[in-house]
Amino acid sequence: MIKKPIIVSFVEFIIDCNIVSLVFPEMLTDVMILSITTDTVVINWTYQMNGSSPRTGVDIEIRRNGTIERTDMISSAATTATLSNLLPLTTYSITAFVVTDVGRSRPSQISASTLSLSILYDNSH
């Protein structure tokens, strides 16, 4: 039996690659408390650059004693959030992130303590 040599040929494929630069959004600035009651904190912020993708929203983490109690998802058009259903006489750490399809921004943090009485802290005037 005569063996025939096997010829293997390799074909080189050249793939046209587009290099895409993904830029995360800038963190929120001027984050401040507008008002505080016994169970509600209202915050406000300013947007910076979106990065390489449009904003899809803002995630606001609400922490008590170092533990995340919840994350509120806010509309991408909003510049104010009302954080309700909080406990009276409690200090919360509030962390906000701009969200795009690329990911989340660096955190913007603020601390707030709810009141024991219905005395309104109002910073909007």
Secondary structure as the mmCIF struct_conf table of DSSP 4:
data_model
#
loop_
_struct_conf.conf_type_id
_struct_conf.id
_struct_conf.beg_label_comp_id
_struct_conf.beg_label_asym_id
_struct_conf.beg_label_seq_id
_struct_conf.end_label_comp_id
_struct_conf.end_label_asym_id
_struct_conf.end_label_seq_id
HELX_LH_PP_P HELX_LH_PP_P1 ILE A 2 ILE A 6
HELX_LH_PP_P HELX_LH_PP_P2 PHE A 24 LEU A 28
STRN STRN1 THR A 29 ILE A 36
BEND BEND1 THR A 38 ASP A 39
STRN STRN2 VAL A 41 THR A 46
TURN_TY1_P TURN_TY1_P1 GLY A 51 SER A 52
BEND BEND2 SER A 53 SER A 53
STRN STRN3 ARG A 55 ARG A 64
TURN_TY1_P TURN_TY1_P2 ASN A 65 GLY A 66
STRN STRN4 THR A 67 ILE A 74
TURN_TY1_P TURN_TY1_P3 SER A 76 ALA A 77
BEND BEND3 THR A 79 THR A 79
STRN STRN5 THR A 80 LEU A 83
BEND BEND4 ASN A 85 ASN A 85
HELX_LH_PP_P HELX_LH_PP_P3 LEU A 86 LEU A 87
TURN_TY1_P TURN_TY1_P4 PRO A 88 LEU A 89
STRN STRN6 THR A 91 THR A 100
BEND BEND5 ASP A 101 VAL A 102
STRN STRN7 ARG A 104 ARG A 104
STRN STRN8 SER A 108 SER A 113
BEND BEND6 SER A 116 SER A 118
HELX_LH_PP_P HELX_LH_PP_P4 ILE A 119 LEU A 120
STRN STRN9 TYR A 121 ASP A 122
#
